[in-house]
Amino acid sequence: MADSFATRARLDVNGKSYTYVSLPKLGERFDLAKLPYSMKILLENLLRHEDGGITVGKEHIEAVASWNPKAEPDTEIAFMPARVLLQDFTGVPCVVDLAAMRDAVAKLGGKPSQINPLIPSELVIDHSVQVDVFGRPDALDLNGKIEFQRNKERYGFLRWGQKAFENFKVVPPNTGIVHQVNLENLARVVMAREVDGVLMAFPDTVFGTDSHTTMINGIGVLGWGVGGIEAEAAMLGQPSSMLIPQVVGFKLTGKLPEGATGTDLVLTVTQMLRKLGVVGKFVEFYGDGLQHLPLADRATISNMAPEYGATCGIFPIDAESLTYLRLSGRSEDQIALVEAYAKAQGLWHDAQSPHADYSATLELDMADVRPSLAGPKRPQDRVLLEDMHANFRENLGPLTAHRKPRTGCAIEDFKEEGGAQPQADHLAAEPVSKIRIQDQDAELRDGSVVIAAITSCTNTSNPAVMLGAGLLARNANKLGLKAKPWVKTSLGPGSLVVTDYLKKAGVLDDLEALGFYVVGYGCTTCIGNSGPLPDEVSKGIAENELVVASVLSGNRNFEGRVHPEVKANYLASPPLVVAYALAGTVNIDLTTQPIGQDQNGKDVFLRDIWPSNKEIGDTIAATVGPELFAQNYADVFKGDSRWNDIASPDGESYQWDASSTYIKNPPYFDGMTMSVGNIDDIHGARVLGLFGDSITTDHISPAGNIKKDSPAGRFLQERGVQPADFNSYGSRRGNDDVMVRGTFANIRIKNLMFGGEEGGNTLYYGKAGATPEKLSIYDAAMKYKADAVPLVVFAGKEYGTGSSRDWAAKGTNLLGVKAVVAESFERIHRSNLVGMGVLPCQFRNGENAQTLGLDGSETFDITGLNDGASKTATVTASRADGSSKTFEVKVLLLTPKEVEYFRHGGLLQYVLRQLAAKKAA
């Protein structure tokens, strides 16, 4: 390790001596007093990895040390995280790729054992449990049994990986949600590791294969979500190239008022930051309000960084951080190291800490936060609780555009739940489905809540909102209120600790009385693992094409994500989830209309059952303690008998099963040699998809339900898999045959080649003069591949928002797409496209496919790439009538390292050749 600035120093803590690179020593040459906390973490990372300029040189350190907050990012640096965090949906393909790389490196002359994580890599199985069973005491046990039956092949593969790879550990199912387990147990905050015979202390930093890895920013750990491709590179010792970011400061003052929750706060913050525009930027929270903000609320805010578009949303280390470490059962030695290191490095925050200089600032007085939800299909679309009724009515028109007009309905058929009369112009458009469920006659209407789910790491890690939900349930039970029979209720705690403190507080019974039984320890509804609706409800929805709703305490409500039959999805705090289960509809104003009636028929309002902030605080103090964390995390990697009884192979190379529909050796390295290619121009490309704004990674590579008549569904049935055993796209990410067929297969995606029609279809243009054929995107892509025709995708703004889903790039690559041209890209997805050898290009400001008159029938040439050296390219669209349109686009290969990856055909190919070359040398 080089040390150009002589920053090495010693730190003695509790009888141990640590070496570290000292920021105060560097501060003798540069003014670091007002450098943002997150930039100091980056600076320390560069100092510690300085290698004479091979990856990190003196000039990189100087660039960050003299950071100009107003400058546009243009300087590339290399960042190396201290560890990698994976969840099983994205982790399985990572381990599949590593297993494939073991085979490939051997073919290139290396040894399989060369492929190993070089830094701690921990995988938490939390995405596979589905809500198949709910509303009954044995729901947890039955869902667990179904989970293991469905996923035993995947779990056996992961158990092989845990034995075969060094530095790789697996947290088994039924433990908790990845980000909550990270916060409560895995995060070190300050790491200590022997490097070249010296015990080094340095900040805990992390790459995670899930967007919401940013949750750990709440305790001062810098980390963010990356695609599996980038995570694998980090695991294999490759630094991540990035541009020195801008940092937005968000000042928090005051404290939350009575009745407002951390969820309401984060939805407000998300809306404000989305409006400002922070994509690709760091966000850092500061101000006097931090003293009133518990760690759990900070983690909730940090968790939602992908929703406000930032790379991270970080809080500094302070006394509250130490309080939480102690609460969650960390050792006193570790807590002492965190405090001593943070203070020695100038990373400690208290009331006397100077405010940093920021690229831009926002400010929020938390006293102004009001109860809110977000929806019906984007997390940044905040709705005040009092405006929910109007919001749903405004969105109902677009959501029912497909529905045939209805006439001859009586006004009494359409009274809005809660007692309000509908407007006359809605009478002909609002049907009702009469059903019988749970031995009761019931009516489903537009706005009926059919899913009420307490789910997701965003909120289930927060005792204030979880106990708030329990206390609200207790108050509702006392008055005899019940959830409506058509509501699918579920409780998916983020860790075993949550269940314990709900029991200790005596409110788990109250939640269960309303149908909120524990269904599993995982993401459940938030990732789309809602499970089926009751048959009666499904039939009622289908009968009149109803626009029904879900209310979930999650972070994502994109189209088609929560449940294919549910079109309106609202994010809310856990107490509001319970409230809407009681109301049974979102077509109501809970601030003025009764939520139900008590045993005596008297109206009960939400305000009558809402617990006070003091009651919630007192309950937290009486129930949440270190002993709960200590007992639940004592053997976190051990697992139960189900886990330990799963058969798994041995050996350093995996024995692939050709008949498997879950685990398959991917084709990325087929025919690979040590020769590096060029970045060539693209000629004669056809359009696979012409899309609008806000195409998410869920649209590109759905995680949930596999339709029986989809290409993936047909593929599975041809191999003897019955629809009941399809599982989900997310669970089958270890098999490229399934996943490439699921690419662009979301039921809600709209290819503008068909106007507003939903579904993953396209027009296949065969021989000149032939009538274009409507096919599924997969089937068309395979025909184009057989014709040796390259493909392009066009899109609008915010292409690839959402989860850090590497299969959205992998599937795009395997379909034969050579370039994606969009108005703007989400950060992670653009990086993933580069990593898979798909060229991301950006329209010039004010231009898009529509303004340029493109309809998808053209053939395209993308020229002037100059082997990756050019920052722009020329696109020529040639029409069938012989006319053409030419326009310029930006080439989004942002760093020299990305150009190098692209020449290799992708990031994994680059890493593989580097490792094979080391062996050859």
Backbone hydrogen bonds, N-H to C=O, Kabsch-Sander energy under -0.5 kcal/mol:
donor,donor_aa,acceptor,acceptor_aa,energy
2,A,50,E,-2.4
6,A,3,D,-1.7
9,A,20,Y,-2.6
11,L,18,Y,-2.8
13,V,11,L,-0.6
13,V,16,K,-2.7
16,K,13,V,-2.1
18,Y,11,L,-3.0
18,Y,16,K,-0.5
19,T,199,L,-2.9
20,Y,9,A,-2.3
22,S,7,T,-3.4
22,S,20,Y,-0.6
23,L,21,V,-0.6
26,L,22,S,-1.5
27,G,23,L,-2.4
28,E,25,K,-1.2
29,R,26,L,-2.1
30,F,26,L,-1.6
32,L,30,F,-1.1
35,L,32,L,-1.7
40,K,36,P,-1.8
41,I,37,Y,-1.6
42,L,38,S,-1.8
43,L,39,M,-2.4
44,E,40,K,-2.6
45,N,41,I,-2.0
46,L,42,L,-2.0
47,L,43,L,-2.5
48,R,44,E,-2.4
49,H,45,N,-1.3
50,E,46,L,-0.5
50,E,47,L,-0.8
51,D,56,V,-2.2
52,G,56,V,-0.5
53,G,56,V,-2.0
54,I,51,D,-0.6
60,H,57,G,-0.8
61,I,57,G,-1.4
62,E,58,K,-2.3
63,A,59,E,-1.9
64,V,60,H,-1.7
65,A,61,I,-2.6
66,S,62,E,-2.0
67,W,64,V,-1.6
71,A,68,N,-1.4
76,E,74,D,-0.5
77,I,242,M,-3.3
79,F,240,S,-2.7
82,A,205,T,-0.7
83,R,205,T,-1.2
84,V,120,P,-2.6
85,L,207,F,-2.8
86,L,122,E,-2.9
88,D,124,V,-1.1
91,G,87,Q,-3.2
92,V,88,D,-2.3
94,C,90,T,-1.0
95,V,91,G,-2.5
96,V,92,V,-2.8
97,D,93,P,-2.6
98,L,94,C,-2.3
99,A,95,V,-2.5
100,A,96,V,-2.6
101,M,97,D,-2.6
102,R,98,L,-1.7
103,D,99,A,-1.5
104,A,100,A,-2.6
105,V,101,M,-3.0
106,A,102,R,-1.3
107,K,103,D,-1.5
108,L,104,A,-1.5
109,G,106,A,-1.3
110,G,105,V,-3.5
114,Q,111,K,-2.1
115,I,112,P,-2.0
116,N,114,Q,-1.0
118,L,235,M,-4.0
121,S,167,N,-2.1
122,E,84,V,-2.3
123,L,169,K,-2.7
124,V,86,L,-2.7
125,I,123,L,-0.5
125,I,171,V,-2.5
126,D,124,V,-1.0
131,V,529,N,-1.8
132,D,130,Q,-1.7
135,G,515,G,-0.6
139,A,136,R,-1.9
140,L,518,V,-0.5
142,L,138,D,-2.6
143,N,139,A,-2.6
144,G,140,L,-1.9
145,K,141,D,-2.1
146,I,142,L,-2.3
147,E,143,N,-2.5
148,F,144,G,-2.2
149,Q,145,K,-2.2
150,R,146,I,-2.6
151,N,147,E,-2.1
152,K,148,F,-0.9
155,Y,151,N,-3.0
156,G,152,K,-2.4
157,F,153,E,-1.8
158,L,154,R,-2.3
159,R,155,Y,-2.2
160,W,156,G,-1.9
161,G,157,F,-2.2
162,Q,158,L,-2.3
163,K,159,R,-1.4
164,A,160,W,-2.8
165,F,161,G,-2.5
168,F,165,F,-0.6
169,K,121,S,-2.2
171,V,123,L,-3.6
176,G,521,Y,-0.5
177,I,494,G,-2.8
180,Q,177,I,-0.7
181,V,177,I,-2.8
182,N,178,V,-2.2
183,L,179,H,-2.1
184,E,180,Q,-3.0
185,N,181,V,-1.9
186,L,181,V,-1.9
187,A,182,N,-2.9
190,V,188,R,-2.5
191,M,202,F,-3.3
193,R,200,M,-2.1
195,V,193,R,-0.5
195,V,198,V,-3.4
198,V,195,V,-1.6
200,M,193,R,-3.0
200,M,198,V,-0.8
201,A,19,T,-2.3
202,F,191,M,-1.9
204,D,189,V,-2.1
205,T,203,P,-0.5
206,V,222,L,-1.8
207,F,83,R,-1.8
208,G,224,W,-1.9
209,T,85,L,-2.2
213,T,210,D,-2.0
214,T,211,S,-1.1
215,M,212,H,-2.1
216,I,213,T,-1.9
217,N,214,T,-2.2
218,G,215,M,-1.7
219,I,216,I,-1.6
220,G,217,N,-1.8
221,V,216,I,-1.5
222,L,204,D,-0.7
222,L,220,G,-0.6
223,G,221,V,-0.5
224,W,206,V,-1.3
225,G,211,S,-0.6
226,V,208,G,-3.0
231,A,227,G,-2.3
232,E,228,G,-2.6
233,A,229,I,-1.8
234,A,230,E,-2.1
235,M,231,A,-2.7
236,L,232,E,-1.7
237,G,234,A,-1.8
238,Q,233,A,-3.0
240,S,79,F,-3.2
241,S,239,P,-0.5
242,M,77,I,-2.6
244,I,75,T,-2.6
248,V,282,F,-3.1
249,G,247,V,-0.5
249,G,360,A,-2.8
250,F,284,E,-3.0
251,K,249,G,-0.6
251,K,362,L,-3.1
252,L,286,Y,-2.9
253,T,364,L,-2.4
260,A,257,P,-1.8
265,L,261,T,-1.9
266,V,262,G,-2.5
267,L,263,T,-2.2
268,T,264,D,-1.6
269,V,265,L,-2.6
270,T,266,V,-2.7
271,Q,267,L,-1.9
272,M,268,T,-2.2
273,L,269,V,-2.7
274,R,270,T,-2.4
275,K,271,Q,-1.9
276,L,272,M,-1.8
277,G,273,L,-2.7
278,V,308,Y,-0.5
280,G,309,G,-1.0
281,K,278,V,-2.4
282,F,246,Q,-2.5
283,V,312,C,-1.6
284,E,248,V,-2.8
285,F,314,I,-2.6
286,Y,250,F,-2.1
289,G,252,L,-3.1
290,L,287,G,-1.6
291,Q,288,D,-1.4
292,H,289,G,-1.7
293,L,290,L,-1.6
297,D,294,P,-0.6
298,R,294,P,-2.0
299,A,295,L,-2.7
300,T,296,A,-1.7
301,I,297,D,-2.0
302,S,298,R,-2.8
303,N,299,A,-2.6
304,M,300,T,-1.1
305,A,302,S,-1.9
307,E,304,M,-1.0
308,Y,304,M,-1.6
309,G,305,A,-1.0
310,A,305,A,-1.4
311,T,281,K,-2.7
312,C,281,K,-0.8
314,I,283,V,-2.7
315,F,217,N,-2.1
317,I,347,L,-0.9
321,S,318,D,-0.6
322,L,318,D,-1.5
323,T,319,A,-2.2
324,Y,320,E,-2.1
325,L,321,S,-2.3
326,R,322,L,-2.4
327,L,323,T,-2.5
328,S,324,Y,-2.8
329,G,326,R,-1.4
330,R,325,L,-2.5
335,I,331,S,-2.2
336,A,332,E,-2.4
337,L,333,D,-2.0
338,V,334,Q,-2.4
339,E,335,I,-2.3
340,A,336,A,-2.6
341,Y,337,L,-2.8
342,A,338,V,-2.4
343,K,339,E,-2.1
344,A,340,A,-2.3
345,Q,341,Y,-2.0
346,G,342,A,-0.5
346,G,343,K,-0.7
347,L,342,A,-2.8
348,W,342,A,-1.0
349,H,317,I,-2.4
353,S,350,D,-1.9
357,D,34,K,-2.7
359,S,247,V,-3.0
360,A,247,V,-0.8
362,L,249,G,-2.1
364,L,251,K,-2.5
366,M,253,T,-3.1
366,M,364,L,-0.8
368,D,365,D,-2.6
369,V,366,M,-1.5
373,L,383,V,-2.9
374,A,571,L,-1.5
375,G,381,D,-2.4
381,D,378,R,-1.3
382,R,380,Q,-1.7
383,V,373,L,-3.4
385,L,371,P,-2.5
387,D,384,L,-1.9
388,M,384,L,-0.5
388,M,385,L,-1.3
391,N,387,D,-2.8
392,F,388,M,-2.6
393,R,389,H,-1.9
394,E,390,A,-2.5
395,N,391,N,-1.9
396,L,392,F,-1.3
397,G,393,R,-0.7
399,L,395,N,-1.8
400,T,396,L,-1.3
400,T,397,G,-1.0
401,A,398,P,-1.0
403,R,400,T,-1.7
406,R,428,A,-1.9
413,D,410,A,-1.5
414,F,411,I,-1.6
415,K,412,E,-0.7
416,E,420,A,-2.2
419,G,416,E,-2.3
426,H,423,Q,-1.9
427,L,424,A,-1.4
429,A,426,H,-1.7
430,E,426,H,-0.9
430,E,427,L,-0.5
433,S,444,L,-2.6
434,K,432,V,-0.5
435,I,433,S,-0.5
435,I,442,A,-2.8
437,I,440,Q,-2.6
440,Q,437,I,-1.4
442,A,435,I,-3.1
444,L,433,S,-3.0
446,D,431,P,-0.5
447,G,547,V,-3.0
448,S,445,R,-2.2
449,V,584,G,-1.9
450,V,448,S,-0.7
450,V,549,A,-2.7
451,I,549,A,-1.1
452,A,488,K,-2.5
453,A,551,V,-2.0
454,I,452,A,-0.5
454,I,490,S,-2.7
455,T,453,A,-0.9
459,N,456,S,-0.9
459,N,553,S,-0.5
460,T,456,S,-2.4
461,S,457,C,-0.9
462,N,459,N,-2.0
465,V,462,N,-0.6
466,M,462,N,-2.1
467,L,463,P,-2.8
468,G,464,A,-1.3
469,A,465,V,-1.9
470,G,466,M,-1.8
471,L,467,L,-2.8
472,L,468,G,-2.3
473,A,469,A,-2.3
474,R,470,G,-2.2
475,N,471,L,-2.4
476,A,472,L,-2.4
477,N,473,A,-2.6
478,K,474,R,-2.1
479,L,475,N,-0.9
479,L,476,A,-0.5
480,G,477,N,-1.5
481,L,476,A,-2.4
484,K,581,A,-2.3
487,V,484,K,-1.9
488,K,450,V,-2.5
488,K,486,W,-0.5
489,T,487,V,-0.9
490,S,452,A,-1.6
491,L,517,Y,-1.7
492,G,454,I,-3.3
496,L,175,T,-1.2
498,V,495,S,-0.8
499,T,495,S,-1.0
500,D,496,L,-1.9
501,Y,497,V,-2.3
502,L,498,V,-2.3
503,K,499,T,-2.3
504,K,500,D,-2.7
505,A,501,Y,-1.9
506,G,503,K,-1.3
507,V,502,L,-2.0
508,L,502,L,-1.2
511,L,507,V,-2.2
512,E,508,L,-2.5
513,A,509,D,-2.0
514,L,510,D,-0.8
514,L,511,L,-0.8
515,G,512,E,-2.0
516,F,511,L,-2.6
517,Y,515,G,-1.8
519,V,491,L,-2.3
520,G,491,L,-0.7
522,G,520,G,-0.8
523,C,126,D,-2.2
526,C,523,C,-1.8
527,I,524,T,-1.1
528,G,525,T,-1.3
529,N,524,T,-2.4
530,S,528,G,-0.9
530,S,562,V,-0.6
537,V,534,P,-0.6
538,S,534,P,-2.4
539,K,535,D,-2.7
540,G,536,E,-1.9
541,I,537,V,-2.4
542,A,538,S,-2.5
543,E,539,K,-2.5
544,N,540,G,-1.0
545,E,541,I,-0.6
545,E,542,A,-0.6
546,L,541,I,-2.0
548,V,546,L,-1.0
549,A,448,S,-2.9
550,S,568,A,-2.0
551,V,451,I,-2.5
552,L,570,Y,-2.4
553,S,453,A,-2.1
554,G,552,L,-0.7
561,R,558,F,-2.0
562,V,558,F,-0.6
566,V,563,H,-1.7
567,K,548,V,-0.7
567,K,565,E,-0.6
568,A,548,V,-1.9
569,N,376,P,-2.5
569,N,567,K,-0.6
570,Y,550,S,-2.6
571,L,374,A,-2.8
572,A,552,L,-2.1
577,V,573,S,-2.0
578,V,574,P,-2.1
579,A,575,P,-2.1
580,Y,576,L,-2.7
581,A,577,V,-1.5
582,L,578,V,-1.8
583,A,579,A,-2.2
584,G,580,Y,-2.7
586,V,447,G,-2.4
588,I,586,V,-1.7
590,L,588,I,-0.8
592,T,589,D,-1.4
593,Q,589,D,-3.0
595,I,604,V,-2.6
596,G,604,V,-1.3
598,D,602,K,-2.5
599,Q,479,L,-0.7
601,G,598,D,-2.1
604,V,596,G,-3.0
606,L,590,L,-0.6
608,D,605,F,-1.5
609,I,605,F,-0.7
609,I,606,L,-1.3
610,W,606,L,-1.1
616,I,612,S,-2.1
617,G,613,N,-2.7
618,D,614,K,-2.9
619,T,615,E,-1.9
620,I,616,I,-2.3
621,A,617,G,-2.3
622,A,618,D,-1.6
623,T,619,T,-1.1
623,T,620,I,-0.7
624,V,620,I,-2.6
625,G,623,T,-0.7
628,L,625,G,-1.3
629,F,625,G,-0.8
630,A,626,P,-2.6
631,Q,627,E,-2.1
632,N,628,L,-1.5
633,Y,629,F,-1.9
636,V,633,Y,-1.0
638,K,635,D,-1.6
639,G,635,D,-0.7
644,N,640,D,-2.3
645,D,641,S,-1.6
646,I,643,W,-1.2
656,W,654,Y,-1.1
658,A,656,W,-0.7
660,S,657,D,-1.9
664,K,734,G,-2.2
669,F,666,P,-0.5
670,D,667,P,-1.6
672,M,669,F,-2.0
677,G,903,R,-1.3
680,D,678,N,-0.9
682,I,862,I,-2.5
685,A,860,F,-2.9
686,R,790,P,-2.3
687,V,856,G,-0.5
687,V,858,E,-0.5
688,L,686,R,-0.6
688,L,792,V,-2.8
689,G,792,V,-0.8
691,F,689,G,-0.5
691,F,794,F,-3.0
694,S,797,K,-2.6
696,T,694,S,-0.7
697,T,801,T,-2.7
700,I,696,T,-1.9
701,S,697,T,-3.0
706,I,727,N,-0.6
707,K,705,N,-0.6
710,S,707,K,-1.3
714,R,710,S,-2.9
715,F,711,P,-2.2
716,L,712,A,-2.3
717,Q,713,G,-2.3
718,E,714,R,-2.3
719,R,715,F,-0.7
719,R,716,L,-0.8
720,G,717,Q,-1.8
721,V,716,L,-2.6
722,Q,720,G,-0.6
725,D,722,Q,-2.5
726,F,723,P,-1.6
729,Y,704,G,-2.6
730,G,703,A,-2.7
732,R,728,S,-0.8
732,R,729,Y,-1.0
733,R,730,G,-1.0
735,N,732,R,-1.9
736,D,734,G,-0.5
738,V,735,N,-0.5
739,M,735,N,-2.0
740,V,736,D,-2.7
741,R,737,D,-0.8
742,G,738,V,-1.0
743,T,739,M,-0.5
743,T,740,V,-0.7
744,F,700,I,-4.0
745,A,742,G,-1.9
746,N,699,H,-1.1
749,I,746,N,-1.3
751,N,749,I,-0.6
751,N,757,E,-0.6
752,L,690,L,-3.7
752,L,750,K,-0.7
754,F,751,N,-2.5
755,G,752,L,-1.4
757,E,754,F,-1.4
759,G,749,I,-2.5
761,N,759,G,-2.0
762,T,775,L,-2.9
764,Y,762,T,-0.5
764,Y,773,E,-3.5
765,Y,763,L,-0.6
766,G,764,Y,-0.8
770,A,767,K,-2.3
773,E,764,Y,-2.5
775,L,762,T,-2.4
775,L,773,E,-0.6
777,I,760,G,-2.3
780,A,776,S,-2.7
781,A,777,I,-2.4
782,M,778,Y,-2.3
783,K,779,D,-1.7
784,Y,780,A,-2.6
785,K,781,A,-2.5
786,A,782,M,-2.1
787,D,783,K,-1.6
788,A,785,K,-1.3
789,V,784,Y,-2.8
791,L,816,G,-1.6
792,V,686,R,-2.4
793,V,819,A,-1.8
794,F,689,G,-2.5
795,A,821,V,-2.2
796,G,692,G,-2.3
799,Y,824,S,-2.8
800,G,695,I,-3.4
801,T,695,I,-0.9
801,T,798,E,-1.1
805,R,803,S,-2.3
806,D,804,S,-0.8
808,A,805,R,-1.5
809,A,806,D,-1.2
810,K,806,D,-3.0
811,G,807,W,-2.6
813,N,809,A,-2.4
814,L,810,K,-2.6
815,L,811,G,-1.5
816,G,813,N,-1.6
817,V,812,T,-1.9
818,K,791,L,-3.1
819,A,791,L,-1.0
820,V,839,L,-2.5
821,V,793,V,-3.0
822,A,820,V,-0.6
822,A,841,C,-2.4
823,E,796,G,-1.5
824,S,796,G,-1.4
826,E,799,Y,-2.6
830,R,826,E,-2.3
831,S,827,R,-1.9
832,N,828,I,-2.6
833,L,829,H,-2.6
834,V,830,R,-2.0
835,G,831,S,-2.4
836,M,832,N,-1.2
836,M,833,L,-0.6
837,G,834,V,-1.8
838,V,833,L,-3.0
839,L,818,K,-2.6
841,C,820,V,-3.0
841,C,839,L,-0.5
842,Q,890,K,-2.3
843,F,822,A,-1.8
844,R,888,E,-0.6
847,E,844,R,-2.4
852,L,848,N,-1.8
853,G,850,Q,-1.4
854,L,849,A,-3.1
859,T,878,S,-2.2
860,F,685,A,-2.5
861,D,876,T,-1.9
862,I,682,I,-2.5
863,T,861,D,-0.6
863,T,874,T,-2.8
867,D,679,I,-0.9
868,G,865,L,-1.1
869,A,866,N,-1.9
870,S,865,L,-1.6
873,A,889,V,-2.3
874,T,863,T,-2.7
875,V,873,A,-0.5
875,V,887,F,-3.3
876,T,861,D,-2.5
876,T,874,T,-0.5
877,A,875,V,-0.5
877,A,885,K,-3.5
878,S,859,T,-3.1
878,S,876,T,-0.6
879,R,877,A,-0.5
879,R,883,S,-3.0
882,G,879,R,-1.7
885,K,877,A,-2.3
887,F,875,V,-2.4
889,V,873,A,-2.3
890,K,842,Q,-3.0
891,V,871,K,-2.8
892,L,840,P,-2.7
892,L,890,K,-0.7
893,L,891,V,-0.8
894,L,892,L,-0.9
899,V,895,T,-1.8
900,E,896,P,-2.0
901,Y,897,K,-2.6
902,F,898,E,-2.4
903,R,899,V,-2.1
904,H,900,E,-1.5
905,G,902,F,-1.3
906,G,901,Y,-2.2
907,L,835,G,-1.8
908,L,835,G,-0.6
910,Y,906,G,-1.7
911,V,907,L,-2.4
912,L,908,L,-2.6
913,R,909,Q,-2.3
914,Q,910,Y,-2.1
915,L,911,V,-2.4
916,A,912,L,-2.6
917,A,913,R,-2.5
918,K,914,Q,-1.8
919,K,915,L,-1.8
920,A,916,A,-2.3
921,A,917,A,-2.3
